[in-house]
Amino acid sequence: MQTQDFDYQLPPELIAQEPIEPRDSSRLLVMDRQRGTWQHRRFYEITDYLVAGDVLVFNESRVIPARLFGTREFGKKAEALLLRRLEPCVWEALLKPGRRLGVGSKLAFGDSLRAEVTAEGEGGVKTLRFSGEIPLGKVGGVPLPPYIHKPLKRPERYQTVYARNEGSVAAPTAGLHFTPELIARIKDKGVKCVYLNLHIGLDTFRPVRVQNPEHHPIHTEFGVVSPEAAAEINRAKEDGRRVLAVGTSTTRLLETAALPEPPYIRPFSGWTDLLILPGHEFRVVDGLVTNFHLPCSTLLMLVSAFAGREFILSAYGEAIGQKYRFYSFGDAMLII
């Protein structure tokens, strides 16, 4: 298995630059793994593929305003993307221009907030010590991915409607398609909605640069599966009912907390560095709602592990031919 096995060519004009309105009017490519077929639908029609007793699992992590714009020496511009809070006033971050900001470099954000680079890690990650706690609501901005060049008019549009716990630096984008009304319709069908929390970090947008993806140094992320959520999922698995994950982040956390034999999943609170590649045995997830992912990314490898690389890449080719919208603000897939 090589990283290039997960490459494909995407016309730049298919990268969605803004969200569609309403949220659930996006397109939905429904993929049947058993039959090897797909259908073209709208996201609000996802209810046609859900049945009473299904469990739909959501990641309720909320995106923090993690992008900071400031200055370095001589008033030159600088930018920080906060990744993880290590302790009071100390964060891991990606910096621009990263190569010019080594240990000892000083930055200013606004009139009163200062920071110093105190350490350098792998993959360009730096440690910043700030002069005080960061008033993110005042100085931070929406951390949109680098392939989105159009300003976002409403920051809330990069949050799911059920987001609660702040901590992610990227949105769990599969959840962006759900509206409160659609969730109500799903519940009316007798589908159980379960919520867990995984704070999304660097690997959502960091490319795989090694030839063998098994050697990719994945960034750890903090997640929580409550005892109540684990119990609901275990009851469904014991009854032979389906568990469908909304998003790759939800999938990673469920499979991190999975057990090799019943009960199928345990309550969990901690860090995960699970890298899901083809060959992974899925113990909990029976279906997956997901967006279209970047070439050679760990997320594309995850969905390929779930549905098969050739099936996924052929579906991506179909989506490109039908001019689906790709990436964070793009269209979705339902894999069952």
C-alpha positions as CSV (number, residue, x, y, z in Angstrom):
1,M,0.0,0.0,0.0
2,Q,1.4,3.4,-1.1
3,T,0.1,6.9,-0.5
4,Q,-0.1,7.5,-4.2
5,D,-2.8,4.7,-4.3
6,F,-5.2,7.2,-2.9
7,D,-4.6,10.0,-5.4
8,Y,-7.1,11.5,-7.8
9,Q,-7.4,14.6,-10.0
10,L,-10.0,17.2,-8.9
11,P,-10.8,20.2,-11.1
12,P,-10.2,23.3,-8.8
13,E,-13.7,24.7,-9.7
14,L,-15.3,21.8,-7.8
15,I,-13.8,22.9,-4.4
16,A,-16.7,24.4,-2.6
17,Q,-15.9,28.0,-1.5
18,E,-19.1,28.6,0.5
19,P,-21.8,26.6,2.2
20,I,-25.0,25.8,0.4
21,E,-28.4,27.0,1.8
22,P,-30.3,25.4,3.3
23,R,-27.8,23.0,4.9
24,D,-29.7,19.8,3.9
25,S,-30.1,20.7,0.3
26,S,-26.6,19.5,-0.6
27,R,-26.3,16.5,-2.8
28,L,-25.9,13.0,-1.4
29,L,-24.2,10.1,-3.1
30,V,-25.6,7.0,-1.5
31,M,-23.2,4.0,-1.8
32,D,-24.3,0.4,-1.2
33,R,-21.2,-1.6,-0.3
34,Q,-22.8,-5.0,-0.8
35,R,-24.2,-4.3,-4.3
36,G,-21.4,-2.0,-5.4
37,T,-23.9,0.6,-6.6
38,W,-24.7,4.2,-5.9
39,Q,-27.6,6.6,-6.2
40,H,-27.7,10.4,-6.6
41,R,-30.0,12.0,-4.0
42,R,-30.3,15.2,-1.9
43,F,-29.2,15.2,1.7
44,Y,-32.6,15.7,3.2
45,E,-33.6,12.4,1.6
46,I,-31.2,10.6,3.9
47,T,-34.2,9.6,5.9
48,D,-35.2,7.1,3.1
49,Y,-32.1,5.1,4.1
50,L,-32.6,5.0,7.9
51,V,-34.9,2.7,9.7
52,A,-36.4,2.5,13.2
53,G,-33.8,1.2,15.7
54,D,-30.8,2.6,13.8
55,V,-28.3,4.6,15.9
56,L,-26.9,7.7,14.4
57,V,-23.7,8.9,16.2
58,F,-22.7,12.6,16.0
59,N,-19.5,14.4,17.1
60,E,-20.7,17.5,19.0
61,S,-17.3,19.2,19.2
62,R,-17.4,22.9,18.5
63,V,-14.7,24.8,16.5
64,I,-12.8,27.4,18.4
65,P,-11.7,30.7,16.7
66,A,-8.2,29.4,16.4
67,R,-6.7,31.6,13.7
68,L,-4.8,34.6,15.0
69,F,-3.4,37.4,12.9
70,G,-0.5,39.4,14.3
71,T,3.0,40.8,13.6
72,R,6.6,39.7,14.1
73,E,9.7,41.8,14.2
74,F,9.8,45.0,12.2
75,G,6.0,44.9,11.9
76,K,5.9,42.1,9.4
77,K,2.7,40.0,9.2
78,A,2.4,36.7,11.0
79,E,-0.3,34.2,11.5
80,A,-0.9,31.4,14.1
81,L,-3.3,28.5,13.9
82,L,-3.8,27.2,17.4
83,L,-3.9,23.4,17.6
84,R,-3.9,22.4,21.3
85,R,-3.8,24.0,24.7
86,L,-1.0,22.3,26.7
87,E,-1.3,24.3,29.9
88,P,-2.4,27.8,30.9
89,C,-1.1,30.3,28.3
90,V,0.8,27.6,26.3
91,W,-0.4,26.3,23.0
92,E,0.8,24.1,20.1
93,A,0.4,26.0,16.9
94,L,1.3,26.2,13.2
95,L,2.9,29.5,12.2
96,K,3.3,31.6,9.1
97,P,6.0,32.2,8.0
98,G,6.9,29.0,9.9
99,R,10.6,28.8,8.7
100,R,11.3,32.3,9.9
101,L,9.8,31.8,13.3
102,G,12.2,29.6,15.3
103,V,12.7,29.3,19.1
104,G,12.9,32.7,20.7
105,S,10.9,34.5,18.0
106,K,8.4,37.0,19.4
107,L,4.9,37.8,18.1
108,A,2.3,40.4,18.9
109,F,-1.5,39.9,18.5
110,G,-3.4,43.1,19.0
111,D,-2.3,45.8,21.5
112,S,-1.7,43.7,24.6
113,L,-1.3,40.0,23.7
114,R,2.3,38.8,23.1
115,A,3.8,35.3,22.5
116,E,7.1,33.7,22.2
117,V,8.1,30.5,20.4
118,T,9.6,28.2,23.0
119,A,9.9,24.9,21.2
120,E,9.7,23.2,17.8
121,G,8.2,19.8,17.1
122,E,7.6,17.6,14.1
123,G,5.6,18.7,11.1
124,G,6.2,22.4,11.7
125,V,4.3,22.4,15.0
126,K,5.6,25.1,17.3
127,T,5.0,25.8,21.0
128,L,3.8,29.3,21.9
129,R,3.9,30.8,25.3
130,F,1.5,33.7,25.5
131,S,1.6,36.7,27.9
132,G,-1.8,35.8,29.2
133,E,-4.9,33.8,28.5
134,I,-6.0,34.3,25.0
135,P,-9.4,36.1,24.6
136,L,-10.2,34.0,21.5
137,G,-13.7,35.6,21.1
138,K,-11.9,38.9,20.6
139,V,-8.7,38.1,18.7
140,G,-9.4,34.8,17.1
141,G,-11.0,34.1,13.7
142,V,-12.6,31.1,12.0
143,P,-9.9,28.5,11.1
144,L,-11.1,27.8,7.5
145,P,-9.1,25.3,5.6
146,P,-6.4,26.7,3.2
147,Y,-8.4,25.7,0.1
148,I,-11.3,28.0,1.0
149,H,-10.4,31.5,-0.3
150,K,-13.8,33.2,0.1
151,P,-14.5,34.9,3.4
152,L,-17.3,33.4,5.4
153,K,-20.1,35.8,6.1
154,R,-21.5,34.0,9.1
155,P,-19.0,32.2,11.3
156,E,-21.7,29.9,12.7
157,R,-22.0,28.3,9.3
158,Y,-18.7,26.5,10.0
159,Q,-20.4,24.9,13.1
160,T,-22.8,22.0,13.2
161,V,-26.2,22.9,14.6
162,Y,-25.6,20.6,17.6
163,A,-22.0,21.7,18.4
164,R,-21.5,22.1,22.2
165,N,-18.0,21.5,23.5
166,E,-15.3,23.9,22.3
167,G,-12.0,22.4,21.2
168,S,-11.8,21.6,17.5
169,V,-9.6,23.5,15.0
170,A,-11.6,22.2,12.1
171,A,-15.3,21.4,11.8
172,P,-16.7,17.8,11.7
173,T,-17.9,18.6,8.2
174,A,-20.2,15.6,7.7
175,G,-22.4,17.1,10.3
176,L,-22.7,20.5,8.6
177,H,-25.5,19.1,6.4
178,F,-27.9,18.5,9.3
179,T,-30.6,20.9,10.3
180,P,-32.7,20.8,13.5
181,E,-35.7,20.0,11.4
182,L,-33.9,17.1,9.7
183,I,-32.8,15.7,13.0
184,A,-36.4,15.9,14.3
185,R,-37.6,13.9,11.2
186,I,-34.8,11.3,11.8
187,K,-35.9,10.9,15.4
188,D,-39.6,10.6,14.3
189,K,-38.6,7.6,12.3
190,G,-37.5,5.9,15.5
191,V,-33.7,6.4,14.9
192,K,-31.7,6.9,18.1
193,C,-29.3,10.0,18.0
194,V,-26.2,9.6,20.2
195,Y,-23.6,12.3,20.8
196,L,-19.9,12.0,21.6
197,N,-17.0,14.3,21.4
198,L,-13.7,14.3,19.5
199,H,-11.8,17.5,19.2
200,I,-10.4,17.6,15.7
201,G,-6.8,18.5,15.3
202,L,-4.0,18.8,12.8
203,D,-4.4,15.6,10.8
204,T,-7.8,16.7,9.3
205,F,-5.8,18.9,6.9
206,R,-2.2,17.8,7.1
207,P,-1.2,15.9,4.0
208,V,0.5,12.5,4.1
209,R,4.0,13.1,2.9
210,V,5.5,9.6,3.4
211,Q,5.4,6.9,0.7
212,N,4.0,4.3,3.1
213,P,1.0,5.7,4.9
214,E,1.6,3.3,7.8
215,H,4.6,5.6,8.7
216,H,2.5,8.8,8.8
217,P,2.9,10.4,12.2
218,I,-0.7,11.0,13.1
219,H,-1.6,13.8,15.5
220,T,-3.4,12.8,18.7
221,E,-6.9,14.1,19.4
222,F,-8.9,14.1,22.6
223,G,-12.2,12.3,22.7
224,V,-15.0,11.2,25.1
225,V,-17.6,8.5,24.8
226,S,-19.9,8.8,27.8
227,P,-21.2,5.7,29.6
228,E,-24.7,6.5,28.3
229,A,-23.6,6.7,24.7
230,A,-21.6,3.4,25.0
231,A,-24.7,1.7,26.6
232,E,-26.9,2.8,23.7
233,I,-24.5,1.6,21.1
234,N,-24.0,-1.7,22.9
235,R,-27.7,-2.3,23.0
236,A,-28.0,-1.7,19.3
237,K,-25.1,-4.0,18.5
238,E,-26.5,-6.7,20.7
239,D,-29.9,-6.4,18.9
240,G,-28.3,-6.5,15.5
241,R,-29.3,-2.9,14.8
242,R,-27.1,-0.6,12.7
243,V,-24.7,2.0,14.1
244,L,-24.0,4.8,11.6
245,A,-21.3,7.3,12.2
246,V,-21.6,10.9,11.1
247,G,-18.1,11.8,10.0
248,T,-14.6,10.3,10.0
249,S,-13.9,11.9,13.4
250,T,-16.8,10.0,14.9
251,T,-15.6,6.8,13.3
252,R,-12.1,7.2,14.7
253,L,-13.4,7.7,18.2
254,L,-15.9,4.8,18.0
255,E,-13.2,2.4,16.7
256,T,-10.8,3.7,19.3
257,A,-13.3,2.8,22.1
258,A,-14.2,-0.6,20.4
259,L,-13.6,-3.9,22.2
260,P,-12.6,-7.1,20.5
261,E,-15.7,-8.9,21.8
262,P,-19.0,-8.0,23.5
263,P,-19.6,-5.5,25.0
264,Y,-18.7,-3.9,21.7
265,I,-17.6,-0.5,23.0
266,R,-16.5,0.9,26.3
267,P,-16.8,4.4,27.8
268,F,-13.7,6.3,26.9
269,S,-12.0,9.6,27.8
270,G,-8.5,10.2,26.5
271,W,-6.3,10.7,23.5
272,T,-6.5,8.7,20.3
273,D,-3.8,8.3,17.7
274,L,-5.7,5.6,15.7
275,L,-4.8,5.7,12.0
276,I,-7.5,3.7,10.1
277,L,-6.1,2.3,6.8
278,P,-7.4,-0.5,4.5
279,G,-7.3,-3.8,6.3
280,H,-8.8,-2.3,9.5
281,E,-11.5,-4.5,11.0
282,F,-14.5,-2.2,11.9
283,R,-16.0,-3.4,15.1
284,V,-18.7,-0.8,15.7
285,V,-19.5,1.2,12.6
286,D,-22.0,-0.2,10.1
287,G,-22.6,2.9,8.1
288,L,-20.9,6.2,7.5
289,V,-22.0,9.7,6.5
290,T,-19.0,11.7,5.2
291,N,-17.9,14.4,2.8
292,F,-15.5,14.1,-0.1
293,H,-11.9,14.3,1.0
294,L,-8.6,15.5,-0.3
295,P,-6.4,13.2,-2.4
296,C,-3.8,11.1,-0.4
297,S,-5.3,12.2,2.9
298,T,-5.8,10.0,6.0
299,L,-9.6,10.7,5.7
300,L,-9.7,9.3,2.2
301,M,-7.8,6.3,3.5
302,L,-10.3,5.8,6.3
303,V,-13.3,5.8,3.9
304,S,-11.4,3.5,1.6
305,A,-10.9,1.1,4.5
306,F,-14.6,1.1,5.1
307,A,-15.9,0.8,1.6
308,G,-12.9,-0.4,-0.5
309,R,-10.4,1.7,-2.3
310,E,-11.5,0.9,-5.8
311,F,-15.2,1.4,-5.0
312,I,-14.4,4.8,-3.3
313,L,-12.2,6.0,-6.1
314,S,-14.8,5.0,-8.8
315,A,-17.5,6.8,-6.8
316,Y,-15.2,9.9,-6.6
317,G,-14.8,9.7,-10.4
318,E,-18.6,9.6,-10.7
319,A,-19.0,12.6,-8.4
320,I,-16.5,14.6,-10.4
321,G,-18.3,13.7,-13.6
322,Q,-21.6,14.8,-12.0
323,K,-19.9,18.0,-10.7
324,Y,-20.5,17.4,-7.0
325,R,-19.0,20.0,-4.7
326,F,-15.9,18.8,-2.7
327,Y,-14.3,19.2,0.7
328,S,-15.5,21.1,3.8
329,F,-18.5,23.0,2.3
330,G,-19.2,20.4,-0.3
331,D,-21.6,17.6,-0.8
332,A,-21.8,14.3,1.1
333,M,-21.8,10.5,0.8
334,L,-23.8,7.9,2.7
335,I,-22.0,4.6,2.7
336,I,-24.2,1.6,3.9
